[in-house]
Amino acid sequence: MSRTVQCVHLKKEAEGLKAAPYPGELGKRIFDNVSAEGWKAWLSHQTMLINENRFSALDPKARSFLEAEMEKFFFGDGSDKPEGYISPE
């Protein structure tokens, strides 16, 4: 039987994650409050942020930025797209 959560991103009850997707307290909050579908939406948004900002995964400043954006995406006012971003759709 799968675990369900009241997803803060989707604003509805949905299937939860199988494990915390991120370390620490933020990872626990995500595990408790974000669905698998909500996490998938973040991964897509994060990929766009990495590509548009030309981030390196090895850059500590980039990792800090992405963590702050992740927190805003789920628990704040949302994460903005980079200035000048044009969606491929």
N, C-alpha and C positions, 0 to 999 in steps of 0.2 A: 504494500500500500504506500503510495507516494505522499510525501509531506506537502501540505499547502500553507501558504502565507497570504496575508493581506498585503499585496504588493503596493509599495508607496509610489512606484513609477506608473504602473498600469491602473491604479486606483480600483483594484478588484482582487478577489481571491483567486489565486492561481498556484500551479505546481511550484514548490520551493526548490531551491538548490540542493544538491546532494552533499555538499561540503562548503565551508567558507571559501570564497574565491579570492580572498585577499587577507593578508596577515593582520593581526592586532585587533584593536577595538573596532575600527572601521569595518574590517572583514566580518566581525561578529554581528554588527548592525546590519550589514548587507545580507548576511545569511538569515537573520531573523525577520527582515522586512522587504526583501526583494525576491521576486520570482525568477525562475530560470529564463522566462521570456524577457523580463525586465533586464536581467543581466546581459542577455544577448543584444538588447538594444544599446546598452552601454558599450559593449565591445565594438559594435559598429560605429558608434559616435567616437569612441577612443581612437579607432583606426583612422577616421577622418581627421581628428585633431593631430595625430602623429604625422600623417601624410601632408596635410596643409601647412603645418608648422615646421616640417622637415626635422622632426625630433630624432635624436639618437636614443635608443633604449639604455645606453651606457651613461647618459648625461644625468647627473643627480638633480639638476634644475628642472629638466624635462619630467623626470619621475615625480618630483614634488608638485609641479604644475598639474600633471595628470591626476594625482591623488586628490588635489584640491578640486579639480573639475568633477571627479567622480563623486565626491561628497556633495557638491552643488547639484549634480545631475539627479541624485537620489533624494537628498535631504534638504536641499536649498531651493533656490529659485530656478534651477536648471542650468545647464552648461550651454553657453553660447557657441555658435559656429564662428570661426575666424572671420575677421573683417574681409569683405570681398569674396567670400565663399559662394560658389554657384553650384547647386546640387546637380548631379549628373542626370537625375530623372527629368 
